[in-house]
Amino acid sequence: SLVLVILPGDLNFTTDFMYSVFPVFRYTLIIDLALFGVSICIGFFRKYAVNYMYIFQLDPNSRIRETQIRKAAIVVLCVWLLCFFLQVVVFKYDLLPTHSSVFAFTMFIGLSVMLFSPVNFFYKQARYEFLKTCFNIVISPFSEVRFKDFFLADIFCSMVKPFQDSAITICYFASNSWIENEDASCSWLPLGMIVAGMLPFYWRFMQCIRRYYDTGDVFPHLVNAGKYFSAILVSILNILKYIYQYDSIRLYVISYIVATLYSYIWDLTMDWGLLKKKTARILLRDKILFPPSYYYFAIVTNLILRFAWTLTLFTDSSFHRNKGGLHTLIFVLSLCEMYRRAQWSLFRVENENISNVEKYRAFLEIPELKDEELAL
């Protein structure tokens, strides 16, 4: 597609033609790359004998191995690449009466059918288990919170931009902006994007409240709820800014720094069980399943990546004002956050394999992976 941009064709064609449809392709690509991340994580779990099957309460008879997830991700990627390529061809050579984003629409419908189809293909049981878990998250706090419910909700907290892109996509297709390839234009869109970005933190906050209701434990559940409430406050400031035209960059930055540091400390101390005193390995814990260097690397990179959002503060830079630069920045930050979340996932599940941090299990001990499971 990049080659097509410089090939002879419509002299009026520029990359500006792609900007309106970028959110559609961007969020679907991020989700597909997340599938590749899942397959890599499962490979790590099997290599280091982390019993993820037991922790996530997965049915052994319907499990999907990392090779199958990787194949599914490759199929989705091929669909994405084909539609992106054809969309550039349509724009470049002016093949339609209007600059219609027909292949972006085709990809959106096709991937939606693959996810929601009742037909027994493309790992139907796994798809339905995923949708069931999503439903349990959405109706929080009215459903029991299992480990896989909170875990997926935490992953959603790293997909704020894809959630916002999905709101843009809905507007883009619902308002028929895609027919003329115009920017998505809906009266509700600015506020809708803020709410879409806040929803994952709201769901996670409600899960913590439900866990407190079920267990009566102030710690860690209410303290953990505070972490997500601090993130919700950032979104509330954005809503106030939109409604009342209230703009205070200082208050916004302070609230974001507090939320980021809160989350980072929780990652290390609670989710990963690190920063222990009087241990054989500095800053780690006595029992670990991965090589020590992995933990030290994660401690540093997790902090750096959690503060990657500061790049968005340079609003006066020519890179940020340029539309292409802005799209690139959003995509790069989304990739960084998905990598950080994949890294977080490895150590969170490994820590759960060793300890029962938030008491999702009745028993502390976890059975070892069976030999045939390790050999798969």
C-alpha positions in Angstrom: 0.0 0.0 0.0 2.9 2.4 0.7 4.3 1.6 -2.7 0.9 2.5 -4.3 1.1 6.0 -2.8 4.1 6.9 -5.0 3.0 5.1 -8.1 1.3 7.0 -11.0 -2.4 7.4 -10.7 -4.9 10.0 -9.6 -2.8 13.2 -9.4 -5.1 14.6 -6.7 -4.4 11.6 -4.4 -2.5 12.2 -1.2 -2.3 10.3 2.0 -5.0 12.7 3.3 -7.5 10.4 1.6 -6.7 7.7 4.2 -6.9 9.8 7.4 -10.7 9.6 7.7 -10.6 5.8 7.6 -7.5 5.3 9.7 -9.4 4.7 13.0 -11.2 1.8 11.4 -8.0 0.1 10.3 -6.0 1.1 13.4 -8.2 -0.4 16.1 -8.8 -3.6 14.2 -5.0 -4.0 13.7 -4.3 -3.3 17.4 -6.9 -6.0 18.4 -5.3 -8.5 15.9 -1.8 -7.8 17.3 -3.2 -8.4 20.8 -4.1 -11.9 19.6 -0.5 -12.5 18.6 0.4 -11.2 22.1 -2.0 -13.8 23.7 -0.3 -16.6 21.7 3.2 -15.5 22.9 2.0 -15.3 26.5 0.6 -18.9 26.4 3.9 -20.1 24.9 5.7 -18.5 27.9 3.2 -20.1 30.4 3.8 -23.6 28.9 7.6 -23.2 28.7 7.8 -22.2 32.4 5.0 -24.5 33.6 2.5 -21.8 34.6 -0.9 -23.6 34.9 -2.9 -21.0 33.0 -5.6 -23.5 32.2 -6.4 -23.9 35.9 -6.1 -20.2 36.8 -8.5 -19.1 34.0 -10.8 -22.1 34.7 -10.7 -23.1 31.0 -12.3 -26.3 29.8 -9.4 -28.7 28.8 -11.6 -30.2 26.1 -12.1 -26.9 24.3 -8.8 -25.3 24.9 -7.1 -23.4 22.1 -3.3 -23.7 21.9 -1.0 -20.9 21.1 -0.5 -22.2 17.5 -4.3 -22.0 16.9 -4.5 -18.5 18.3 -1.6 -17.5 16.1 -3.3 -19.0 13.0 -6.5 -17.1 13.8 -4.5 -13.9 14.2 -2.8 -14.5 10.8 -6.2 -15.1 9.2 -7.4 -11.8 10.6 -4.2 -10.0 9.6 -4.5 -11.3 6.0 -8.1 -10.0 5.8 -6.9 -6.7 7.2 -4.0 -6.4 4.7 -6.2 -7.3 1.8 -8.8 -4.8 2.6 -6.3 -2.0 3.4 -4.5 -2.7 0.1 -7.7 -2.7 -1.9 -8.9 0.5 -0.1 -5.7 2.3 -1.2 -6.2 1.0 -4.7 -9.7 2.5 -4.8 -8.5 5.8 -3.5 -5.3 5.9 -5.7 -6.9 5.0 -9.0 -10.3 6.6 -8.4 -12.2 3.3 -9.2 -15.5 4.3 -7.7 -17.8 7.3 -8.5 -17.2 8.6 -4.9 -14.2 8.1 -2.7 -16.1 5.4 -0.8 -14.4 3.5 2.0 -16.1 0.3 0.8 -13.3 -2.1 1.7 -13.0 -0.7 5.2 -16.7 -1.3 5.6 -16.3 -4.8 4.1 -13.6 -5.6 6.6 -15.6 -4.3 9.6 -18.6 -6.4 8.6 -16.5 -9.4 7.8 -14.6 -9.4 11.1 -17.9 -8.8 13.0 -19.4 -11.8 11.4 -16.4 -13.9 12.3 -16.7 -12.9 16.0 -20.5 -13.2 16.4 -21.4 -15.9 13.9 -23.5 -18.8 15.4 -22.1 -21.1 12.8 -19.7 -23.7 14.1 -16.5 -22.4 12.6 -13.4 -20.4 13.6 -13.4 -21.7 17.2 -17.0 -21.1 18.0 -16.8 -22.3 21.6 -13.8 -20.1 22.3 -15.5 -17.1 20.7 -18.6 -17.6 22.8 -16.6 -18.0 26.0 -14.9 -14.7 25.1 -18.3 -13.0 24.5 -19.7 -14.4 27.7 -16.8 -13.0 29.6 -17.3 -9.6 27.9 -20.9 -9.7 28.9 -20.0 -10.4 32.6 -17.7 -7.4 32.5 -20.3 -5.1 31.0 -22.9 -5.9 33.6 -20.5 -5.3 36.5 -21.2 -5.2 39.4 -24.2 -7.5 38.9 -22.2 -10.6 38.1 -19.7 -12.7 40.1 -16.1 -11.7 39.3 -13.9 -14.5 38.3 -10.2 -14.3 37.5 -10.7 -14.3 33.8 -13.4 -11.5 34.1 -11.0 -9.1 36.0 -8.1 -10.1 33.8 -9.9 -9.3 30.5 -11.3 -6.1 32.0 -7.7 -5.1 32.9 -6.7 -5.7 29.3 -9.5 -3.5 28.2 -8.0 -0.7 30.4 -5.0 -0.8 28.0 -7.2 -0.5 25.0 -8.6 3.0 25.6 -7.6 4.3 22.2 -9.1 1.2 20.4 -12.3 1.8 22.4 -12.4 5.4 21.2 -11.6 4.3 17.7 -14.5 1.9 17.8 -16.8 4.9 18.7 -15.4 6.8 15.7 -16.0 3.7 13.5 -19.6 3.4 14.6 -20.1 7.1 13.8 -18.2 6.8 10.6 -20.5 4.0 9.2 -23.7 5.1 10.9 -23.6 8.6 9.6 -22.7 7.4 6.1 -19.4 9.4 6.2 -17.7 6.3 4.7 -19.6 6.8 1.4 -17.9 10.0 0.7 -14.8 9.3 2.8 -15.4 12.2 5.1 -14.3 12.6 8.7 -16.8 10.9 11.1 -19.3 13.6 12.1 -21.8 12.9 14.8 -23.0 15.3 17.5 -22.4 12.8 20.2 -18.9 11.8 19.0 -16.7 14.1 21.2 -18.4 13.1 24.4 -18.8 9.5 23.2 -15.1 9.1 22.8 -14.5 10.4 26.3 -17.1 7.9 27.7 -15.7 5.1 25.6 -12.2 5.7 27.1 -13.7 5.8 30.6 -15.8 2.6 30.3 -13.0 0.0 30.9 -12.0 1.8 34.2 -15.6 2.0 35.3 -16.1 -1.7 34.7 -12.9 -2.5 36.6 -13.9 -0.2 39.4 -17.3 -1.9 39.7 -15.6 -5.3 39.8 -13.6 -4.2 42.8 -16.7 -3.0 44.5 -18.4 -6.4 43.8 -15.3 -8.2 45.2 -15.5 -6.1 48.3 -19.2 -6.9 48.6 -18.5 -10.7 48.2 -15.5 -10.9 50.5 -15.8 -8.0 52.9 -12.1 -7.3 52.5 -11.2 -3.6 52.4 -7.7 -4.6 51.2 -7.0 -5.2 48.5 -10.4 -4.6 46.8 -11.3 -1.1 47.9 -7.7 0.1 47.7 -7.6 -1.4 44.2 -10.9 0.4 43.4 -9.1 3.7 44.2 -6.6 3.0 41.5 -9.4 2.8 38.9 -11.3 5.7 40.4 -8.2 7.9 39.9 -8.2 7.0 36.2 -12.0 7.8 36.1 -11.3 11.2 37.5 -9.0 12.0 34.5 -11.9 11.2 32.2 -14.3 13.3 34.3 -11.9 16.2 33.9 -12.1 15.7 30.1 -15.9 15.7 30.2 -15.9 18.9 32.2 -13.5 20.4 29.8 -15.8 19.5 26.9 -19.1 20.6 28.5 -17.9 23.8 30.3 -14.9 24.6 28.1 -12.8 24.3 31.3 -9.2 23.9 30.4 -6.6 23.4 33.1 -3.6 21.5 31.8 -1.9 21.6 35.2 -4.8 19.9 37.0 -5.0 17.3 34.1 -1.3 16.5 34.3 -1.3 16.2 38.1 -4.3 13.9 38.1 -2.7 11.8 35.3 0.6 11.5 37.2 -1.2 10.4 40.4 -3.2 7.8 38.5 -0.1 6.5 36.7 2.1 6.2 39.8 -0.8 4.6 41.7 -1.1 2.0 38.9 2.7 1.4 38.6 3.1 0.8 42.3 0.2 -1.6 42.3 1.6 -3.5 39.4 4.8 -4.2 41.2 3.7 -4.8 44.7 0.3 -6.5 44.2 -0.1 -7.8 40.7 3.5 -9.0 40.4 4.2 -9.5 44.1 7.6 -7.8 43.8 9.6 -5.3 45.9 9.8 -7.7 48.8 12.2 -7.1 51.7 14.8 -9.5 52.8 14.8 -11.8 49.8 17.6 -13.6 48.1 17.1 -11.4 45.0 16.9 -7.7 45.4 13.4 -6.2 44.8 12.0 -9.7 43.7 10.4 -12.4 45.8 11.7 -15.7 47.1 9.9 -17.9 44.6 9.9 -17.0 40.9 9.3 -19.0 37.8 10.9 -16.8 35.1 14.6 -15.8 34.9 15.4 -12.9 37.3 16.5 -10.6 34.5 13.0 -10.7 33.1 11.6 -9.1 36.3 14.2 -6.4 36.4 13.6 -5.6 32.7 9.9 -5.4 33.3 10.2 -3.2 36.4 12.1 -0.6 34.3 10.1 -0.8 31.0 6.7 -0.8 32.8 7.5 2.6 34.3 8.8 4.0 31.0 5.8 2.7 29.1 3.3 3.9 31.7 4.6 7.4 31.2 4.5 7.2 27.4 1.3 9.3 27.5 3.5 12.4 28.2 4.2 12.5 24.5 0.7 13.8 24.0 1.5 16.9 26.0 3.7 18.3 23.2 0.7 19.8 21.5 2.7 22.7 20.0 5.1 20.5 18.1 4.8 20.4 14.3 4.7 16.6 14.6 1.6 16.7 16.7 -0.2 19.4 14.6 0.4 17.4 11.5 -2.5 15.0 10.9 -0.3 12.2 9.7 2.0 12.7 12.6 -0.9 12.6 15.1 -2.2 9.3 13.6 1.3 7.9 13.8 1.7 9.0 17.4 -1.6 7.4 18.4 -0.7 4.1 16.7 2.7 4.0 18.3 1.4 4.7 21.8 -1.3 2.0 21.3 1.4 -0.5 20.3 3.5 0.5 23.4 0.6 0.0 25.7 -0.3 -3.4 24.2 3.3 -4.5 24.7 3.2 -3.2 28.3 -0.1 -5.1 28.9 1.3 -8.3 27.5 4.3 -8.0 29.7 2.0 -7.3 32.7 0.0 -10.4 31.8 3.0 -12.7 32.0 3.9 -11.7 35.5 0.4 -11.3 36.8 -0.5 -14.9 35.9 2.9 -16.2 37.1 2.3 -14.5 40.4 -1.2 -16.0 40.6 0.4 -19.4 40.0 2.5 -18.9 43.1 0.2 -17.0 45.4 -3.6 -16.3 45.7 -3.3 -12.5 45.6 -6.9 -11.5 45.6 -8.4 -14.8 46.7 -10.0 -15.8 43.5 -9.4 -19.5 44.5 -10.5 -21.4 47.5 -7.1 -23.2 47.6 -3.6 -21.8 47.5 -1.9 -24.7 45.7 -2.3 -25.0 42.0 -1.8 -28.4 40.3 1.1 -28.7 37.9 0.6 -28.8 34.2 0.2 -32.3 32.9 3.0 -33.8 30.9 0.9 -33.9 27.8 -0.1 -30.3 28.2 3.6 -29.2 28.3 4.4 -31.4 25.3 1.7 -29.9 23.1 
